[in-house]
């Protein structure tokens, strides 16, 4: 595009005096510089206005499009058939039968020029930027019904430990796991990893004529963080406190959890991926201003541990755990109406009205999940308490 053509374009877009000024400026700028500026804008496209918002909310757009597609496919069915199809679709979004601690969400990204600093690697400030939209995608996997009922997730705090740099243009993954929770807070651990480099065919080991394949992506149990045993403050995990707060370690205790993380995290994941950063986020489920116990949300979404029935058949959408069926019964009255007000009121406090011996949602995740949750909670509280102590020492 010539200088004259570019000037005419600006004049057409911006009418009046502003258009005249821009036309004059554009006419005086050399063509080469215009191409350089255009290339600079293109390279930084991921930092344009509203692009971050698109990354965050694109899963919601995808969900809406899926609902529209479902409505089109069932347009000529009977009302009952439509409800059954909608019910199957919505149940398919739930993590039925998944172990909440082993359930790993992987979100891929890459280190663009707009994300990197002058050292040509991912800037420290870009890690939380990417985690914002990755964490939201993970939350939609953990609680699809909870969000449909008007729920949202509040972020309490996030801590990072940077282990090694991610070079510019490198692809990386954010591997997220819920490692622990109490009556208020849930603790998310994210590992920023780069995949194992595949060797060339000449140097790749061969076994019985077949190339050796990589191991599967590790689950929460095989991830580095849940195996930590950092000192925690003595606390009664059975106290039932809903405050979600912990007592900071004494000042001058010498606890440096960030350094311990760096020493204890292996340089590679079980599948060979390299760990570059560890992040710990503290979050809580909310409906309005009311905090919802994480275990209640997980139970209603269909999360479960190992089956306790004699058959030992794994839980799935075709063989749902008993507590998932109970949660579905709460939603069915409102399904034809297109809302979940009854279920919302249950989450917001009506669950407390159920007598003690009839609370189907208590201990529903199974003893194996509960044991690992307690173990991980002690470890993660040791890390966050140490960080709180470090902040207190500066006051």
N, C-alpha and C positions, 0 to 999 in steps of 0.2 A: 504494500500500500504506500503510495507517495505521500509527501507531506501535505499536498493540497487535498488529496482524498481524505486523509485522516482529519484534517481541519474541517472539511465539509461535514464529516460524520459527527464530530463533536458539536458543530453548529446546529445540526439537525436534532441531536438529542437534547441539548441545552439551549433553549430559545432565549432571546432577549440579550441583555447586556452580558450576562454570564457566558452565554454561548459565544458572543463576540470576543470576549477576553480569552476563553479557552481556544478559540480558533486561531487567535493571534499567537498564543503560546505554542500551540501544536505546529504552526507553520514555521516557527523559528527553531524547532528541535530537529536535529539531524535524524535521518531515517535509521541509521545504525543504532542510535541511542534508543529510538522507539522500539526496535526489535529487542534490544537488551532489557528494557523495562517490561515489555510484554512477556519475555521469557522469565524474568524475575517473578512476575505475578503468577505465571503458570506453575513455576517450581514451588511456590508457597501457597498453592491452591487450598491445601488442607487447613490453612490458618485464615482463610477468608471468613467474613461474618456468616454466622449460622451453620458453618460446616461442622463445628463441634456439636451443635444441637442435632444435626442430622445423624451424626454418629451415635449419639445417645438415644434418640427416639426412633431410629429406623426399625428396630425390632417391633415397636408398636405399630408402625405403618405396615410392616409385613403381616402382623397379626390381623389388622383390619382388612387387608386385602384377602387373607385366607378366609375370613368370615364372609366377605362379599362373594368369594368364589363358592363357598359352601351354600350360600343362599341361592345362587344361580343354579347350582347343580340340583338343589332340592325344590326348585320353584314349583314343579308340577306334582309334587308328592302330597299326600294327605297331611293334615296338621299333626297327627300323631307320629307319622314317619319323619316329619321335619324335626320334631322335638327329639326323637330317638337319635337322628343323625347329628344334631347339635350336641346332644349329651355325649355321644361317642367322641366327637371332635374335641370337646372341652376336657373330657377325661384323658384323652391322649396327650394333652399338654402337661398333665401332672406327672411328677417323678414317682409313679406308683411302684412300690417294691424296691426302690433304690435305697442304699445305705447312705444316710446324710453325710457321714464323714468320708466315705470312699467316693462320693459323687464329685467328680472333677469336671469343671467347666474350663474349656480351652478357648481362648480368643486370640487370634493372630493379628499381627500388625507389622509395621516396618518403620525404620528410623529414617524419616524424610529430612531433607535439608532444613525445613522450618522447625524441626524438633531438635536439631543438633546445635552444639555450641562451637566455639572457635577451635576446639580440640578435635573436631570432626567426629564426635560420637554423641549418642543420645544425651541431651541435657538432663541434669537431675530434676529440673522442674517439669520435664515432659513425662516422667514416670507417673505422677498422679493424674496428669491430663489424660493419658491413655487409660489409666485405671478407672477414671470416671465412667466412661461408656462401657468398658469391659465389665465393671462391677454391676451396672444396671442390667446388662444382658444376663449375667449370672443370676441376679435376683429374680428375673422373669422365669428362669428355669426352676428356681427353688420354690417360688410362691405364685404361680399363675392365677390360682383361684383367689388367693389373698389380695392381689392387685385388682382383680375384677370386683372384689367386694369393697373397694375404696381404700385399701391399705397403701402404705408407703413405707419406705425405709429411711431412717435418720442415721446420719454418719456421726459417730462420736469423736473418733480420732483415727489417724493413720500414721504409722511409723515405717520408715524405710531403712534398710541397710544395703549400701551399694558395695558389691563385691568385685566386679570388673566391668569395664565399659562395653557398650554395644555400639560398634562402629556404624558410621553413616551408611545408609542403604541396606543395612542388614535386616533380614526378617527375624522376628522374635515372637514368642508366644507368652501369654499371661495365663498361667495355670492356677486356678482358684479352687480352694477347698474351705468348707466350713469345718473347722477343727474342734470347736468347743462352743458351749453356750451355757448361760445360767438362766435365772428367772427373768432377766431383762435383756442382757447383752448377748450378741452372737459375735464370734471372732472368726474373721476371714483371713486366711493366709494366701498370698499370691506369690508365685515364683515367676520371675521374668527369665525366660530361657531362650537360647538359640538352638535350633535342631542340630543334631550330629551331622557333620559333613560326610556325605557319601563318597567313598573312595571310587576311583576309576575302576572299570571292569578288569583292567590288567592286574591291579593290586588287591582286588577284593577277594577275601578268602572263599574257597569253594568247598562245599561238603556234599558228597554224593551227587555231584553235578548241579547242585542248587546253591544259589548265593545265600549267604547267611543274612537273615532279616533282622531288623531292629526289634527290640523289645517293645511291648505296648506302652502307651503313655501311663505313667504311674498314677495310682489313686491316692486319696488322702492318707491312707495308712502307710504307703511306701514313700510318701513325700518326706523331705527332711524335717520339717518343723515339728510334727506330732511326736517325734522321738526325743525331743528335748527334755531335759530334766533340770531346768534352772531353779534355784531356790525360790520358793514362794512364801509369802507370809502365812503363818498358821491361821487357817480359817476353816470354819465349819461349812462344808459344801452342802450339808443337808439342812442348813438353817432356814431355808425357804425365803431368805431376804429378797425382796424385789427391787432393791435399790440399784443393784448392779455395780456398786462401788467397792473398791478394795482399799485396804490400809497401806499407804506407801511405806516402803522400807525406810529404816532410820537413815538420817543423813550421815554421810561418812561411812556407810556400810561397805563401800568399795565395790558394790555390784555394778557391773557394766554389761548389761545384757546385749547391747549392740555388738560389742567385741566378741562375746561368747557365741553369738549367732555366726559371725564370720569364721570362728574357729571350728564350729560344729557342723556347719552345712557342707556336704560333700561338693566337690567341684563339678560333679556330673550327676544327672538324674539317672534312674535305673535304665532308661532307654537310650542313654548316651548324650542327652541334651546338656548343654552347659548352663549352669545357674549364674545369672549376672546380678540379680537383685532379689531381696526378700522384702515383702511388705506385709504388715499386719494392720487390719482395719477392724475397728470396733463399731458395730451397728446395732440398731434395734428396730423391731417392727412396730408400726404405729397405725392406728385408725383415728384420724383427728389428732387429739392430744393424748390419747389413751395408748399406753404401751402394752403390747400383746406378748405373752411369753413365747419365746421361739419354739419350744417343744409343742405347744398347741398348734402353731402354724404348720410345723413339719408333719405332725400327726394327721391333720386335715388334708394335707397335700398328698398323703399316701406313702411318705417315707417309712421304711421299716428295716429292721435288722433281719437276722436269720429266722426262718419260719419255726414256730414252736409246735406245730401240729405233727403228729406221728409220721405223716407221709414225707415231710421234709421238702415238699415241692416249693421251689422259689416263688416268692410273691411277684405278681406282674399285673398288668391291666386285665388279663383273663383270669387271674387268680389273686384278686386284691386282698390285702390284709383286712381283718374285721373292722378296724377303726376307720378305714377309708370309706367303707360302705356306710358307716354311721354318719360321716361327714357329708356324704352324698345325699342322704335322707334329709339333711337340713337345707340343702340347696334346691331340691326338687320342687317344693311349692312355688318358688319364685322363678323357676326356669322358663315357664311360658310367658312370664311378664317381662323378661329381659333384664332383670336385676337380681341382686343377692342381698336384699335388705334383712331378711331373716337371719342369714348366715353372718352378715355384718354385725348385727346385734349380739349374736352368740359370741363372736370373737371379742367384741367390745366390752363384755362383762357378764353376759347371761350364763356363760359356762360356770361361773361361780355359784349359780343357783342350783346346780345339779348336786344331789347328795353325795357325800364322800364315797360311799360304796358303789356308786353308779357312774363314776367318772371314767368313761371308756377311753378317754384321751390320756390318762395318767399311766406312765410306764408302758405306753403302747409301742414304743420304738424297740423294746426288747432289752434284756439284760446285757447283751454283748455291746450294743451301742452305748448304753448307759455307762458301762465300765470304761470304755475308751473315752467317752465324753469327760468323765471325772478326771481321768489321768491327764488328758490334754488340757483341761481347764486349769489344773494345778500348774502345769508347765507354762501356759500362756499368761496366767496371772502373775507368775514370777517375772516374765519379761515386761509386761505392762507396768507392774508395780515398780520395777527397777527404773523404768523410764520416768514414772511419776516422781520417784525419789530424786532423779537427776534434775527435773524441773524445779522441785521444791528447794533443792540446794542453792538455786540461783536467786531465790526470793529473799 
